[in-house]
Amino acid sequence: MLPDYSIIAWLLIIFSVYLTGVSKGGFAGGFGTLSVPLMALTISPTQAAGLLLPLLLVMDVFAVKAWWGKQSNAEVWRFVPGLFIGVAVGTLLFGSLSEQGVRLALGILSVVFAAYMLLKPVAKSQFPAAGHYRLQAFAALPVLLPMRAHRQ
């Protein structure tokens, strides 16, 4: 049985899934990052992340299969510490937040990401390349909100 969402919620869910698929497929840049915030306008952010997670996992399986053997293991391993930090922080922090707290955290992360994307051309020309700690911080961010979805 389908959840009893409003027509607006269903339209945002459908659009968000489409946006995620197009973005993850290599088109539309990073617009897939808008999916959970868009859906969170009408449904719980944890439900939004939970609805998208199976789609993201299936897409990642196909991406790994397509690129297997072509990756740089040294580059992949550079992200691993940040990913573990993100899982740990997501488990500890978001497990204790209310739905409003998750909405606030999602809003803050969305604004920070949008500002980063807008300032990226300027930052690239005026600042040095990302160092180890900055890389780890950005590797940790994407796993924070999905961890909250698993805790419910």
LINLINTA-V795173 format. One record per backbone hydrogen bond with DSSP energy under -1.0 kcal/mol. CO is the residue of the C=O (numbers start at 1). NH is the residue of the N-H. E is the energy in kcal/mol with one decimal. If there is no record, write none. Layout:
CO&NH&E, CO&NH&E
This chain:
3&5&-1.7, 6&10&-2.3, 7&11&-2.4, 8&12&-2.4, 9&13&-2.5, 10&14&-2.8, 11&15&-2.6, 12&16&-2.6, 13&17&-2.6, 14&18&-2.3, 15&19&-3.0, 16&20&-2.5, 17&21&-2.4, 18&22&-2.7, 19&23&-2.5, 20&24&-3.0, 21&25&-1.6, 22&27&-2.0, 23&26&-1.4, 28&31&-1.7, 30&33&-2.0, 31&34&-1.8, 32&35&-1.5, 34&38&-2.6, 35&39&-2.5, 36&40&-2.5, 38&41&-1.2, 39&42&-1.7, 39&43&-2.2, 44&48&-2.4, 45&49&-2.4, 46&50&-2.2, 47&51&-2.4, 48&52&-1.7, 49&53&-1.9, 52&56&-2.6, 53&57&-2.5, 54&58&-2.3, 55&59&-2.4, 56&60&-2.3, 57&61&-2.1, 58&62&-1.9, 59&63&-2.2, 60&64&-2.9, 61&65&-2.2, 62&66&-2.4, 63&67&-2.0, 64&68&-1.1, 67&70&-2.3, 72&76&-2.4, 73&77&-2.6, 76&79&-1.4, 79&83&-2.1, 80&84&-2.3, 81&85&-2.3, 82&86&-2.5, 83&87&-2.2, 84&88&-2.4, 85&89&-2.9, 86&90&-2.6, 87&91&-2.3, 88&92&-2.4, 89&93&-3.2, 93&96&-1.3, 98&102&-2.2, 99&103&-2.4, 100&104&-2.5, 101&105&-2.6, 102&106&-2.9, 103&107&-2.5, 104&108&-2.7, 105&109&-2.8, 106&110&-2.3, 107&111&-2.5, 108&112&-2.7, 109&113&-2.5, 110&114&-2.6, 111&115&-2.7, 112&116&-2.4, 113&117&-2.6, 114&118&-2.3, 115&119&-2.4, 116&120&-1.2, 119&123&-3.3, 120&124&-2.8, 121&125&-1.1, 122&126&-1.6, 123&127&-2.2, 131&135&-2.3, 132&136&-2.2, 133&137&-2.1, 134&138&-2.3, 135&139&-1.8, 136&140&-1.6, 137&141&-1.4, 140&143&-1.1, 141&144&-1.6, 143&147&-1.1, 145&149&-1.4, 146&150&-1.5
